[in-house]
Amino acid sequence: MSTEPTRPLADLSRLCVHTITTKPWPLEQAADAYGAAGVKGITVWRDALAGRNVAAAGERLKQQGLRIISLCRGGFFAHVDGAGRQAALDDNRRAIDEAAALGAPLVVLVCGAQPGQPLARSRAQIQRGIEALLPHAEQNDVRLAIEPLHPMYADSRSAINTLAQANDIALAVGSDMVGVAVDVYHVWWDPELESEIARAGRAGKLFAFHVCDWKTPTVDLLEDRGLPGEGCIDVRGIRASVERAGFNGFIEVEIFSKHYWAMDQEQFLSRIVEAYRTHV
Ligand code: ZN
């Protein structure tokens, strides 16, 4: 891969990598490799904490010089029955506890959907679920980011499919603790994206920014994301939009890819850094 000569190499001071991106690595190995590669931030997926003392894991990350950006993920508020919704709230409170112990200031929410009920009902349950979590989030000083998901996941993963819907709920909840996460994979196609990013920025709701790319063809709707520059998403253009709207936080590389998980993860991490410098 070559860098573009007209553009200075982007520095890595805002580069964050999600542990799921290098899923074959245990958390400690990921932390060591990220630190050595010059990555400055880490977003931790809850599966990476399994069997660990969460507070000790957080200390280990900080010792490696990594800022902990967020914990992924909470959500899945929508259920056809009350017991399912209650179980989801209990699990979200545990996620907030884990974030607090880890030292993560933010929990990202994949909000959920159920094939057995209309999307509008799921959205109402999502809003009520977030409202029910607010006291616990405030007590622990952990913020919540609603991440809209691409509509191809509207059946079972999220009834929040546009940034407009995420903004609507964040604004309706009306708490400084609740904002949105903009993931280019989910929102790149949206003709209202620019105006909704601006709306989120005006309201102080731009909490997180996730990057990857959309490959053509995409052979797996969940686990075939590309590196920035490998697909059709205008990652730089969207980055410019979030920055115009006031976002200056970490830029998080979040890639689910069977293809990349199968390769040597050191080489993959080098490609992530290169792609970030060249295409983000
Ligand atoms: Zn994301």
py3Dmol code that shows the C-alpha trace and the ligand (Angstrom):
import py3Dmol

protein = """\
ATOM      1  CA  MET A   1       0.000   0.000   0.000  1.00  0.00           C
ATOM      2  CA  SER A   2       1.225   3.507  -0.699  1.00  0.00           C
ATOM      3  CA  THR A   3       0.496   6.723   1.084  1.00  0.00           C
ATOM      4  CA  GLU A   4      -0.697   9.739  -0.814  1.00  0.00           C
ATOM      5  CA  PRO A   5       2.218  12.125  -1.235  1.00  0.00           C
ATOM      6  CA  THR A   6       0.114  15.272  -1.042  1.00  0.00           C
ATOM      7  CA  ARG A   7      -1.217  14.479   2.423  1.00  0.00           C
ATOM      8  CA  PRO A   8       1.029  14.345   5.467  1.00  0.00           C
ATOM      9  CA  LEU A   9       0.832  11.091   7.394  1.00  0.00           C
ATOM     10  CA  ALA A  10      -1.944  11.356   9.881  1.00  0.00           C
ATOM     11  CA  ASP A  11      -0.666  11.136  13.393  1.00  0.00           C
ATOM     12  CA  LEU A  12      -2.002   8.352  15.560  1.00  0.00           C
ATOM     13  CA  SER A  13      -2.949  10.436  18.589  1.00  0.00           C
ATOM     14  CA  ARG A  14      -6.679   9.828  18.026  1.00  0.00           C
ATOM     15  CA  LEU A  15      -6.512   6.240  16.794  1.00  0.00           C
ATOM     16  CA  CYS A  16      -8.489   3.729  18.820  1.00  0.00           C
ATOM     17  CA  VAL A  17      -8.929   0.038  17.983  1.00  0.00           C
ATOM     18  CA  HIS A  18     -11.785  -2.175  19.158  1.00  0.00           C
ATOM     19  CA  THR A  19     -10.725  -5.475  20.696  1.00  0.00           C
ATOM     20  CA  ILE A  20     -13.221  -7.259  18.416  1.00  0.00           C
ATOM     21  CA  THR A  21     -11.178  -6.014  15.450  1.00  0.00           C
ATOM     22  CA  THR A  22      -8.329  -8.297  16.511  1.00  0.00           C
ATOM     23  CA  LYS A  23     -10.635 -10.926  17.976  1.00  0.00           C
ATOM     24  CA  PRO A  24      -8.089 -13.792  17.964  1.00  0.00           C
ATOM     25  CA  TRP A  25      -5.936 -11.901  20.491  1.00  0.00           C
ATOM     26  CA  PRO A  26      -6.639 -12.075  24.207  1.00  0.00           C
ATOM     27  CA  LEU A  27      -7.021  -8.634  25.796  1.00  0.00           C
ATOM     28  CA  GLU A  28      -3.467  -8.530  27.189  1.00  0.00           C
ATOM     29  CA  GLN A  29      -1.895  -9.422  23.856  1.00  0.00           C
ATOM     30  CA  ALA A  30      -4.040  -6.844  22.077  1.00  0.00           C
ATOM     31  CA  ALA A  31      -3.021  -4.173  24.598  1.00  0.00           C
ATOM     32  CA  ASP A  32       0.680  -4.917  24.174  1.00  0.00           C
ATOM     33  CA  ALA A  33       0.441  -4.963  20.378  1.00  0.00           C
ATOM     34  CA  TYR A  34      -1.659  -1.778  20.196  1.00  0.00           C
ATOM     35  CA  GLY A  35       0.773   0.042  22.451  1.00  0.00           C
ATOM     36  CA  ALA A  36       3.764  -1.112  20.400  1.00  0.00           C
ATOM     37  CA  ALA A  37       2.071  -0.043  17.157  1.00  0.00           C
ATOM     38  CA  GLY A  38       1.395   3.468  18.429  1.00  0.00           C
ATOM     39  CA  VAL A  39      -2.362   3.027  18.882  1.00  0.00           C
ATOM     40  CA  LYS A  40      -3.511   5.394  21.612  1.00  0.00           C
ATOM     41  CA  GLY A  41      -7.008   4.216  22.469  1.00  0.00           C
ATOM     42  CA  ILE A  42      -8.848   0.964  23.042  1.00  0.00           C
ATOM     43  CA  THR A  43     -12.517   0.075  23.081  1.00  0.00           C
ATOM     44  CA  VAL A  44     -13.101  -3.136  24.966  1.00  0.00           C
ATOM     45  CA  TRP A  45     -15.733  -5.678  24.013  1.00  0.00           C
ATOM     46  CA  ARG A  46     -17.239  -7.456  26.967  1.00  0.00           C
ATOM     47  CA  ASP A  47     -16.235 -10.917  25.725  1.00  0.00           C
ATOM     48  CA  ALA A  48     -12.581  -9.814  26.023  1.00  0.00           C
ATOM     49  CA  LEU A  49     -13.109  -9.386  29.782  1.00  0.00           C
ATOM     50  CA  ALA A  50     -14.428 -12.903  30.402  1.00  0.00           C
ATOM     51  CA  GLY A  51     -12.747 -14.566  33.369  1.00  0.00           C
ATOM     52  CA  ARG A  52     -10.781 -11.436  34.277  1.00  0.00           C
ATOM     53  CA  ASN A  53     -10.757  -9.010  37.172  1.00  0.00           C
ATOM     54  CA  VAL A  54     -12.174  -6.033  35.309  1.00  0.00           C
ATOM     55  CA  ALA A  55     -10.483  -3.338  37.383  1.00  0.00           C
ATOM     56  CA  ALA A  56      -7.109  -5.078  37.040  1.00  0.00           C
ATOM     57  CA  ALA A  57      -7.669  -5.376  33.294  1.00  0.00           C
ATOM     58  CA  GLY A  58      -8.316  -1.651  33.123  1.00  0.00           C
ATOM     59  CA  GLU A  59      -5.111  -0.905  35.012  1.00  0.00           C
ATOM     60  CA  ARG A  60      -3.193  -3.153  32.626  1.00  0.00           C
ATOM     61  CA  LEU A  61      -4.510  -1.178  29.644  1.00  0.00           C
ATOM     62  CA  LYS A  62      -3.631   2.162  31.186  1.00  0.00           C
ATOM     63  CA  GLN A  63      -0.116   0.934  32.015  1.00  0.00           C
ATOM     64  CA  GLN A  64       0.277   0.225  28.306  1.00  0.00           C
ATOM     65  CA  GLY A  65      -0.477   3.899  27.668  1.00  0.00           C
ATOM     66  CA  LEU A  66      -3.926   3.241  26.227  1.00  0.00           C
ATOM     67  CA  ARG A  67      -6.943   5.466  26.823  1.00  0.00           C
ATOM     68  CA  ILE A  68     -10.055   3.378  27.388  1.00  0.00           C
ATOM     69  CA  ILE A  69     -12.650   4.898  25.091  1.00  0.00           C
ATOM     70  CA  SER A  70     -15.704   2.747  25.605  1.00  0.00           C
ATOM     71  CA  LEU A  71     -17.147  -0.613  26.517  1.00  0.00           C
ATOM     72  CA  CYS A  72     -19.062  -2.508  23.827  1.00  0.00           C
ATOM     73  CA  ARG A  73     -21.771  -3.218  24.235  1.00  0.00           C
ATOM     74  CA  GLY A  74     -25.078  -2.853  26.008  1.00  0.00           C
ATOM     75  CA  GLY A  75     -28.581  -2.561  24.632  1.00  0.00           C
ATOM     76  CA  PHE A  76     -30.961  -5.194  23.254  1.00  0.00           C
ATOM     77  CA  PHE A  77     -33.834  -3.548  25.101  1.00  0.00           C
ATOM     78  CA  ALA A  78     -36.607  -4.788  22.798  1.00  0.00           C
ATOM     79  CA  HIS A  79     -38.397  -7.987  23.787  1.00  0.00           C
ATOM     80  CA  VAL A  80     -41.904  -9.268  23.279  1.00  0.00           C
ATOM     81  CA  ASP A  81     -42.223 -10.098  26.978  1.00  0.00           C
ATOM     82  CA  GLY A  82     -41.571  -8.150  30.156  1.00  0.00           C
ATOM     83  CA  ALA A  83     -39.198 -10.767  31.561  1.00  0.00           C
ATOM     84  CA  GLY A  84     -36.956 -10.351  28.525  1.00  0.00           C
ATOM     85  CA  ARG A  85     -36.975  -6.583  28.915  1.00  0.00           C
ATOM     86  CA  GLN A  86     -36.156  -6.890  32.624  1.00  0.00           C
ATOM     87  CA  ALA A  87     -33.289  -9.287  31.894  1.00  0.00           C
ATOM     88  CA  ALA A  88     -31.949  -6.773  29.381  1.00  0.00           C
ATOM     89  CA  LEU A  89     -32.045  -3.980  31.984  1.00  0.00           C
ATOM     90  CA  ASP A  90     -30.208  -6.183  34.477  1.00  0.00           C
ATOM     91  CA  ASP A  91     -27.547  -6.971  31.898  1.00  0.00           C
ATOM     92  CA  ASN A  92     -27.185  -3.301  30.973  1.00  0.00           C
ATOM     93  CA  ARG A  93     -26.656  -2.396  34.625  1.00  0.00           C
ATOM     94  CA  ARG A  94     -23.906  -5.032  34.731  1.00  0.00           C
ATOM     95  CA  ALA A  95     -22.392  -3.475  31.605  1.00  0.00           C
ATOM     96  CA  ILE A  96     -22.376  -0.067  33.310  1.00  0.00           C
ATOM     97  CA  ASP A  97     -20.752  -1.648  36.386  1.00  0.00           C
ATOM     98  CA  GLU A  98     -18.112  -3.250  34.171  1.00  0.00           C
ATOM     99  CA  ALA A  99     -17.440   0.044  32.391  1.00  0.00           C
ATOM    100  CA  ALA A 100     -17.027   1.833  35.732  1.00  0.00           C
ATOM    101  CA  ALA A 101     -14.654  -0.860  37.027  1.00  0.00           C
ATOM    102  CA  LEU A 102     -12.670  -0.876  33.798  1.00  0.00           C
ATOM    103  CA  GLY A 103     -12.416   2.904  33.653  1.00  0.00           C
ATOM    104  CA  ALA A 104     -14.453   3.259  30.461  1.00  0.00           C
ATOM    105  CA  PRO A 105     -16.498   6.476  30.391  1.00  0.00           C
ATOM    106  CA  LEU A 106     -19.000   5.213  27.807  1.00  0.00           C
ATOM    107  CA  VAL A 107     -21.135   2.159  27.012  1.00  0.00           C
ATOM    108  CA  VAL A 108     -22.171   1.759  23.376  1.00  0.00           C
ATOM    109  CA  LEU A 109     -25.745   0.570  22.882  1.00  0.00           C
ATOM    110  CA  VAL A 110     -26.890  -1.791  20.140  1.00  0.00           C
ATOM    111  CA  CYS A 111     -30.500  -1.222  20.943  1.00  0.00           C
ATOM    112  CA  GLY A 112     -32.235  -4.406  19.815  1.00  0.00           C
ATOM    113  CA  ALA A 113     -35.263  -5.484  17.809  1.00  0.00           C
ATOM    114  CA  GLN A 114     -37.563  -8.468  17.834  1.00  0.00           C
ATOM    115  CA  PRO A 115     -38.980 -10.146  14.733  1.00  0.00           C
ATOM    116  CA  GLY A 116     -42.269 -10.718  16.589  1.00  0.00           C
ATOM    117  CA  GLN A 117     -43.197  -7.072  17.060  1.00  0.00           C
ATOM    118  CA  PRO A 118     -43.364  -3.847  15.018  1.00  0.00           C
ATOM    119  CA  LEU A 119     -40.294  -1.619  14.894  1.00  0.00           C
ATOM    120  CA  ALA A 120     -42.186   1.275  16.451  1.00  0.00           C
ATOM    121  CA  ARG A 121     -42.937  -0.858  19.523  1.00  0.00           C
ATOM    122  CA  SER A 122     -39.279  -1.842  19.771  1.00  0.00           C
ATOM    123  CA  ARG A 123     -38.298   1.831  19.577  1.00  0.00           C
ATOM    124  CA  ALA A 124     -40.645   2.722  22.411  1.00  0.00           C
ATOM    125  CA  GLN A 125     -39.181  -0.104  24.515  1.00  0.00           C
ATOM    126  CA  ILE A 126     -35.674   1.110  23.703  1.00  0.00           C
ATOM    127  CA  GLN A 127     -36.446   4.622  24.899  1.00  0.00           C
ATOM    128  CA  ARG A 128     -38.041   3.332  28.105  1.00  0.00           C
ATOM    129  CA  GLY A 129     -35.085   1.010  28.652  1.00  0.00           C
ATOM    130  CA  ILE A 130     -32.559   3.833  28.322  1.00  0.00           C
ATOM    131  CA  GLU A 131     -34.620   6.007  30.666  1.00  0.00           C
ATOM    132  CA  ALA A 132     -34.703   3.193  33.217  1.00  0.00           C
ATOM    133  CA  LEU A 133     -30.899   2.921  33.081  1.00  0.00           C
ATOM    134  CA  LEU A 134     -30.259   6.616  33.582  1.00  0.00           C
ATOM    135  CA  PRO A 135     -30.003   6.644  37.399  1.00  0.00           C
ATOM    136  CA  HIS A 136     -27.454   3.813  37.298  1.00  0.00           C
ATOM    137  CA  ALA A 137     -25.490   5.500  34.539  1.00  0.00           C
ATOM    138  CA  GLU A 138     -25.445   8.771  36.488  1.00  0.00           C
ATOM    139  CA  GLN A 139     -24.397   7.087  39.745  1.00  0.00           C
ATOM    140  CA  ASN A 140     -21.461   5.474  37.944  1.00  0.00           C
ATOM    141  CA  ASP A 141     -20.641   8.460  35.727  1.00  0.00           C
ATOM    142  CA  VAL A 142     -20.831   6.260  32.642  1.00  0.00           C
ATOM    143  CA  ARG A 143     -22.409   7.752  29.523  1.00  0.00           C
ATOM    144  CA  LEU A 144     -24.525   5.845  27.000  1.00  0.00           C
ATOM    145  CA  ALA A 145     -24.245   6.106  23.201  1.00  0.00           C
ATOM    146  CA  ILE A 146     -27.071   4.989  20.936  1.00  0.00           C
ATOM    147  CA  GLU A 147     -25.522   3.460  17.814  1.00  0.00           C
ATOM    148  CA  PRO A 148     -27.883   3.307  14.839  1.00  0.00           C
ATOM    149  CA  LEU A 149     -27.438   0.098  12.852  1.00  0.00           C
ATOM    150  CA  HIS A 150     -27.810  -0.372   9.108  1.00  0.00           C
ATOM    151  CA  PRO A 151     -31.426  -1.286   8.224  1.00  0.00           C
ATOM    152  CA  MET A 152     -30.336  -4.762   7.152  1.00  0.00           C
ATOM    153  CA  TYR A 153     -30.178  -5.489  10.886  1.00  0.00           C
ATOM    154  CA  ALA A 154     -33.645  -4.115  11.658  1.00  0.00           C
ATOM    155  CA  ASP A 155     -35.106  -7.603  12.111  1.00  0.00           C
ATOM    156  CA  SER A 156     -33.255  -8.657  15.221  1.00  0.00           C
ATOM    157  CA  ARG A 157     -30.364  -6.348  16.128  1.00  0.00           C
ATOM    158  CA  SER A 158     -31.667  -2.816  16.156  1.00  0.00           C
ATOM    159  CA  ALA A 159     -34.848  -0.901  15.457  1.00  0.00           C
ATOM    160  CA  ILE A 160     -32.723   2.260  15.448  1.00  0.00           C
ATOM    161  CA  ASN A 161     -31.566   2.410  11.834  1.00  0.00           C
ATOM    162  CA  THR A 162     -30.821   6.034  11.101  1.00  0.00           C
ATOM    163  CA  LEU A 163     -28.943   8.746  12.904  1.00  0.00           C
ATOM    164  CA  ALA A 164     -32.197  10.729  12.908  1.00  0.00           C
ATOM    165  CA  GLN A 165     -33.871   8.006  14.996  1.00  0.00           C
ATOM    166  CA  ALA A 166     -30.887   7.843  17.348  1.00  0.00           C
ATOM    167  CA  ASN A 167     -30.917  11.648  17.722  1.00  0.00           C
ATOM    168  CA  ASP A 168     -34.685  11.620  18.300  1.00  0.00           C
ATOM    169  CA  ILE A 169     -34.358   9.197  21.205  1.00  0.00           C
ATOM    170  CA  ALA A 170     -31.260  10.843  22.683  1.00  0.00           C
ATOM    171  CA  LEU A 171     -33.033  14.217  22.610  1.00  0.00           C
ATOM    172  CA  ALA A 172     -36.300  12.795  23.933  1.00  0.00           C
ATOM    173  CA  VAL A 173     -34.473  11.222  26.881  1.00  0.00           C
ATOM    174  CA  GLY A 174     -33.010  14.646  27.496  1.00  0.00           C
ATOM    175  CA  SER A 175     -29.996  13.734  29.626  1.00  0.00           C
ATOM    176  CA  ASP A 176     -26.372  14.788  29.233  1.00  0.00           C
ATOM    177  CA  MET A 177     -25.519  11.129  29.834  1.00  0.00           C
ATOM    178  CA  VAL A 178     -27.120   9.941  26.567  1.00  0.00           C
ATOM    179  CA  GLY A 179     -25.811  10.621  23.069  1.00  0.00           C
ATOM    180  CA  VAL A 180     -25.098   8.823  19.809  1.00  0.00           C
ATOM    181  CA  ALA A 181     -22.317   6.810  18.183  1.00  0.00           C
ATOM    182  CA  VAL A 182     -21.741   7.369  14.464  1.00  0.00           C
ATOM    183  CA  ASP A 183     -20.446   4.210  12.782  1.00  0.00           C
ATOM    184  CA  VAL A 184     -19.756   4.787   9.092  1.00  0.00           C
ATOM    185  CA  TYR A 185     -20.713   1.196   8.230  1.00  0.00           C
ATOM    186  CA  HIS A 186     -24.279   1.771   9.371  1.00  0.00           C
ATOM    187  CA  VAL A 187     -24.995   5.307   8.211  1.00  0.00           C
ATOM    188  CA  TRP A 188     -22.892   6.003   5.102  1.00  0.00           C
ATOM    189  CA  TRP A 189     -25.856   5.546   2.727  1.00  0.00           C
ATOM    190  CA  ASP A 190     -28.180   7.974   4.511  1.00  0.00           C
ATOM    191  CA  PRO A 191     -29.055  11.143   2.529  1.00  0.00           C
ATOM    192  CA  GLU A 192     -29.785  12.895   5.849  1.00  0.00           C
ATOM    193  CA  LEU A 193     -26.423  11.976   7.349  1.00  0.00           C
ATOM    194  CA  GLU A 194     -24.758  15.354   7.104  1.00  0.00           C
ATOM    195  CA  SER A 195     -27.689  17.259   8.587  1.00  0.00           C
ATOM    196  CA  GLU A 196     -28.190  14.693  11.354  1.00  0.00           C
ATOM    197  CA  ILE A 197     -24.506  14.791  12.287  1.00  0.00           C
ATOM    198  CA  ALA A 198     -24.835  18.561  12.522  1.00  0.00           C
ATOM    199  CA  ARG A 199     -27.980  18.190  14.636  1.00  0.00           C
ATOM    200  CA  ALA A 200     -26.207  15.785  17.009  1.00  0.00           C
ATOM    201  CA  GLY A 201     -23.271  18.154  17.242  1.00  0.00           C
ATOM    202  CA  ARG A 202     -25.455  21.161  18.066  1.00  0.00           C
ATOM    203  CA  ALA A 203     -27.044  19.162  20.870  1.00  0.00           C
ATOM    204  CA  GLY A 204     -23.694  17.956  22.245  1.00  0.00           C
ATOM    205  CA  LYS A 205     -24.623  14.369  21.455  1.00  0.00           C
ATOM    206  CA  LEU A 206     -21.700  13.162  19.307  1.00  0.00           C
ATOM    207  CA  PHE A 207     -20.132  10.700  21.737  1.00  0.00           C
ATOM    208  CA  ALA A 208     -18.287   8.262  19.440  1.00  0.00           C
ATOM    209  CA  PHE A 209     -17.101   7.750  15.860  1.00  0.00           C
ATOM    210  CA  HIS A 210     -16.430   4.276  14.405  1.00  0.00           C
ATOM    211  CA  VAL A 211     -14.738   3.586  11.062  1.00  0.00           C
ATOM    212  CA  CYS A 212     -14.264   0.668   8.654  1.00  0.00           C
ATOM    213  CA  ASP A 213     -15.440   0.228   5.052  1.00  0.00           C
ATOM    214  CA  TRP A 214     -18.187  -1.430   2.981  1.00  0.00           C
ATOM    215  CA  LYS A 215     -16.790  -3.950   0.525  1.00  0.00           C
ATOM    216  CA  THR A 216     -18.273  -4.728  -2.862  1.00  0.00           C
ATOM    217  CA  PRO A 217     -19.399  -7.429  -2.895  1.00  0.00           C
ATOM    218  CA  THR A 218     -20.025  -7.913   0.796  1.00  0.00           C
ATOM    219  CA  VAL A 219     -20.080 -11.680   1.227  1.00  0.00           C
ATOM    220  CA  ASP A 220     -21.223 -11.792   4.869  1.00  0.00           C
ATOM    221  CA  LEU A 221     -23.600  -9.167   6.234  1.00  0.00           C
ATOM    222  CA  LEU A 222     -22.027  -9.290   9.688  1.00  0.00           C
ATOM    223  CA  GLU A 223     -18.412 -10.355   9.351  1.00  0.00           C
ATOM    224  CA  ASP A 224     -17.053  -8.948   6.101  1.00  0.00           C
ATOM    225  CA  ARG A 225     -16.214  -5.352   6.931  1.00  0.00           C
ATOM    226  CA  GLY A 226     -13.265  -3.798   5.168  1.00  0.00           C
ATOM    227  CA  LEU A 227     -10.372  -1.589   6.175  1.00  0.00           C
ATOM    228  CA  PRO A 228     -10.905   2.125   5.522  1.00  0.00           C
ATOM    229  CA  GLY A 229     -10.110   2.717   1.851  1.00  0.00           C
ATOM    230  CA  GLU A 230     -11.125  -0.770   0.809  1.00  0.00           C
ATOM    231  CA  GLY A 231     -14.734  -0.022  -0.030  1.00  0.00           C
ATOM    232  CA  CYS A 232     -17.245   2.601  -1.060  1.00  0.00           C
ATOM    233  CA  ILE A 233     -17.647   4.642   2.124  1.00  0.00           C
ATOM    234  CA  ASP A 234     -16.422   8.236   2.084  1.00  0.00           C
ATOM    235  CA  VAL A 235     -14.720   7.810   5.440  1.00  0.00           C
ATOM    236  CA  ARG A 236     -12.792  11.063   5.190  1.00  0.00           C
ATOM    237  CA  GLY A 237     -15.882  12.974   4.178  1.00  0.00           C
ATOM    238  CA  ILE A 238     -17.841  11.628   7.151  1.00  0.00           C
ATOM    239  CA  ARG A 239     -14.909  12.332   9.447  1.00  0.00           C
ATOM    240  CA  ALA A 240     -14.919  15.910   8.152  1.00  0.00           C
ATOM    241  CA  SER A 241     -18.648  16.130   8.893  1.00  0.00           C
ATOM    242  CA  VAL A 242     -18.322  14.947  12.491  1.00  0.00           C
ATOM    243  CA  GLU A 243     -15.397  17.289  13.060  1.00  0.00           C
ATOM    244  CA  ARG A 244     -17.319  20.236  11.580  1.00  0.00           C
ATOM    245  CA  ALA A 245     -20.024  19.327  14.077  1.00  0.00           C
ATOM    246  CA  GLY A 246     -17.525  19.643  16.918  1.00  0.00           C
ATOM    247  CA  PHE A 247     -16.358  16.058  17.432  1.00  0.00           C
ATOM    248  CA  ASN A 248     -12.693  15.833  18.394  1.00  0.00           C
ATOM    249  CA  GLY A 249     -12.605  12.483  20.178  1.00  0.00           C
ATOM    250  CA  PHE A 250     -10.987   9.215  19.225  1.00  0.00           C
ATOM    251  CA  ILE A 251     -11.538   7.608  15.830  1.00  0.00           C
ATOM    252  CA  GLU A 252     -12.299   3.958  16.463  1.00  0.00           C
ATOM    253  CA  VAL A 253     -11.442   1.187  14.015  1.00  0.00           C
ATOM    254  CA  GLU A 254     -14.114  -1.471  14.400  1.00  0.00           C
ATOM    255  CA  ILE A 255     -13.892  -4.317  11.905  1.00  0.00           C
ATOM    256  CA  PHE A 256     -15.660  -7.670  12.086  1.00  0.00           C
ATOM    257  CA  SER A 257     -14.083  -9.808   9.402  1.00  0.00           C
ATOM    258  CA  LYS A 258     -13.603 -13.546   9.137  1.00  0.00           C
ATOM    259  CA  HIS A 259     -11.089 -12.750   6.408  1.00  0.00           C
ATOM    260  CA  TYR A 260      -8.962 -10.519   8.623  1.00  0.00           C
ATOM    261  CA  TRP A 261      -9.377 -12.642  11.748  1.00  0.00           C
ATOM    262  CA  ALA A 262      -7.856 -15.538   9.780  1.00  0.00           C
ATOM    263  CA  MET A 263      -4.653 -13.651   8.977  1.00  0.00           C
ATOM    264  CA  ASP A 264      -1.644 -12.918  11.160  1.00  0.00           C
ATOM    265  CA  GLN A 265      -2.939 -10.268  13.562  1.00  0.00           C
ATOM    266  CA  GLU A 266       0.378  -8.390  13.745  1.00  0.00           C
ATOM    267  CA  GLN A 267       0.241  -7.920   9.983  1.00  0.00           C
ATOM    268  CA  PHE A 268      -3.409  -6.981  10.198  1.00  0.00           C
ATOM    269  CA  LEU A 269      -2.658  -4.347  12.837  1.00  0.00           C
ATOM    270  CA  SER A 270       0.039  -2.876  10.587  1.00  0.00           C
ATOM    271  CA  ARG A 271      -2.537  -2.642   7.813  1.00  0.00           C
ATOM    272  CA  ILE A 272      -4.988  -0.947  10.177  1.00  0.00           C
ATOM    273  CA  VAL A 273      -2.424   1.712  11.059  1.00  0.00           C
ATOM    274  CA  GLU A 274      -1.558   2.196   7.380  1.00  0.00           C
ATOM    275  CA  ALA A 275      -5.222   2.417   6.366  1.00  0.00           C
ATOM    276  CA  TYR A 276      -5.868   4.937   9.138  1.00  0.00           C
ATOM    277  CA  ARG A 277      -2.970   7.092   8.034  1.00  0.00           C
ATOM    278  CA  THR A 278      -3.932   6.908   4.383  1.00  0.00           C
ATOM    279  CA  HIS A 279      -7.714   6.830   4.245  1.00  0.00           C
ATOM    280  CA  VAL A 280      -9.066   8.296   7.476  1.00  0.00           C
TER     281      VAL A 280
END
"""
ligand_1 = """\
1
ZN
Zn -19.748 0.557 15.720
"""
view = py3Dmol.view(width=600, height=400)
view.addModel(protein, "pdb")
view.setStyle({"model": 0}, {"cartoon": {"style": "trace"}})
view.addModel(ligand_1, "xyz")
view.setStyle({"model": 1}, {"stick": {}})
view.zoomTo()
view.show()
